[in-house]
Amino acid sequence: MMNENEMNRMKELVSLLNSASKAYYAQDTEIMSNFEYDRLYDELVALEEKTGVILANSPTGNVGYEAVDELPKDRHEQPMLSLSKTKSREELRDWLNGKEALLSWKLDGLTVVLHYGSGKLTKAVTRGNGEVGEVVTNNAKVFRNVPLTIPYQGGLVVRGEAVISYSDFEKINSRIEDAEGKYKNPRNLCSGSVRQLNNEVTASRNVHFYAYSLVKAENVDFANSRQEQFAFLAKQGFDVVEYKLVSPDTIMDAIAYFENKIQTYDIPSDGLVMLYDDIAYGQSLGRTAKFPRDSIAFKWADELRETTLQEMEWSASRTGLINPVAIFEPVELEGTTVSRASVHNISIVRGLKLGLGDRITVYKANMIIPQIAENLTQSDTLEIPKACPVCGQPTQIRQVNDVQSLYCNNPDCDAKKIKSFTLFVSRDAMNVEGLSESTLEKFLARGFLHEFADIFKLSRYEQEITQMEGFGEKSYNNLIQSIETARETTLPRVIYGLGIENIGVANAKVLCRHFGFSIEALREATAEELSEIDGIGEVIAAGIRVFFNNAKKMEQLDHLLAELHIAHETVNESEQTLQGMSFVITGSLEHYENRNALKDEIEAKGGKVTGSVTAKTTCLINNDLTSQSSKNKKAKELGIRIISEEMFMDEYL
């Protein structure tokens, strides 16, 4: 007889597991670890078996995520079931029941079903909820290794996993400087890539497809063998998931082979799958409500290590999100020493009931990413910071999609200054190599940077920087050398780098030339003086005065100037032959290396280069005088001269 506590616990588990599945599959985020999910799932299964009750919407009877509305939906010819699972090698061997089976990778991506007719790919559908999936045919056609035509002319349906390799994942992430914009793992990236509305995005992601199940092939005799089906698929041009034919005598060696290979395997995998080779035997076993009986999943028994939680590091980002990172006594896991693990958000912190000094177990998810598996102490004494670790201002816990996260509310928090620091170190400003946006964000979060002058004092943090992930002695030394080189600069670079409203590269040069490259003259100029400068005007002049009237900014500017060696420049009035003139450059050049070279020449003579043609434009420089480009058309409409590069040189230089 079921008691009330068991019923309440089952309801609680159904709610927890469904929330986790929704976050993982539909929102590409995590509110609990895989380890915790498996533990809770197993607890629910045990309660259902004990009580004989399965609640509506129980994850033991539902599969996957619901198809999203943005893509067309299609019903699968055969329902796609989940697999029962085990972490026991002995149980896996016993499951064989004396038969032979195919043991293969359980790839961690997005399941896709491909349909072929008359030798051509006609449809591709995601797994969806197992009954209905999303139609992604156009996207599948740009997977790197999917055959668009095959020799076999009959009706063919094949299931497989769309994946993105770890190396491609790292390449894609390396091109994203914004730390918040980086993808969390290859599975999330693959899921989003396969379900794109524009397949150009999919094509850029290097998605690969590995076939693992032949659903249908009309009028083909496979001699009752799954292995023959795999061989058939390979002959049609499919990459088939790597497998080994195993028996009770060979299965342990096969598992050891995969266990060894996963250490360096470039394709994400979260375990193995075993499928009876004897098709008729497997089909005779039937299925449960959720699982087929002809196959089973094997999940690696996570290597757990017990350790002590020493510290929770709270790392602020430019969006205001404050991420918790657990610091624990170093332990050996899967052959490497680990001492840190992201806890992701407040929901997980509270779910684990963490406290400093607690005894915790840690593991590597998929043998790669350090995670907290369980809190043995569960003191639940960890204090959530009420103040931002960077600026000291109040924090706030916000809930989005069932996930609670910590945020800093201060709009002027140093961690949120990432954009101004990124501009300051950019190529046209101080040109400091080695300070990407993600690196700046890390330095801001750790309190290394508060104002621009602090960049030139980073050597104070040599020990901390060299121990940061992604840094070492070589990269640190390269950074310091780049910073020292950046000390030797020009005033226009400094003015542009300060981020004064409406002051781009061109206006920075105009201002510096007008005031004889004197920073003091510029600082003391009135709004009236500034507004009289060609190309400045009242609005821009007012913005300049707002900046230079800010006492804190001026104090910081003095600190910065003390760190720099600004080259002394003078204005030769006799050479300012293009004063008051405005030019637009478009098209390819023949006499100048690039447009910037021509732009520098014009600005050196007092002229201005803009990006669009207006009534104030002196002339448009384009070697293709008859071009039908938008700039040429605009110039003709406004009666602006269009001249070639040679004409410009003859008339203006």
Salt bridges, closest charged atoms under 4 A:
GLU6 OE2 - LYS50 NZ 2.55
GLU12 OE1 - ARG9 NH1 2.93
ASP28 OD1 - ARG187 NH2 3.68
GLU36 OE2 - ARG39 NH2 2.76
ASP38 OD2 - LYS299 NZ 3.06
ASP42 OD1 - LYS85 NZ 3.52
GLU43 OE2 - ARG9 NE 2.72
ASP69 OD1 - LYS73 NZ 3.83
ASP74 OD2 - LYS123 NZ 2.87
GLU77 OE1 - LYS216 NZ 3.55
GLU131 OE1 - ARG75 NH1 3.66
GLU134 OE2 - ARG195 NE 3.54
ASP178 OD2 - ARG318 NH2 2.01
GLU242 OE1 - LYS261 NZ 2.98
GLU259 OE2 - ARG89 NH2 2.99
ASP270 OD1 - LYS106 NZ 3.39
ASP294 OD2 - ARG226 NH2 3.61
ASP302 OD2 - LYS87 NZ 3.56
GLU303 OE2 - ARG305 NH2 2.56
GLU306 OE2 - ARG359 NE 3.09
GLU313 OE2 - ARG340 NH2 2.99
ASP414 OD1 - LYS417 NZ 2.46
ASP414 OD2 - HIS450 ND1 2.45
ASP428 OD1 - ARG427 NE 3.96
GLU437 OE2 - ARG318 NE 3.58
GLU437 OE2 - LYS419 NZ 3.32
GLU451 OE1 - HIS559 ND1 2.94
GLU484 OE1 - ARG487 NE 3.02
GLU488 OE2 - HIS565 ND1 2.77
GLU520 OE2 - ARG523 NH1 3.77
ASP558 OD1 - ARG523 NH1 2.95
GLU563 OE1 - ARG487 NH1 2.85
ASP600 OD1 - LYS509 NZ 3.43
GLU603 OE1 - LYS509 NZ 2.52
GLU646 OE2 - HIS591 NE2 3.13
GLU651 OE2 - ARG641 NH2 2.97
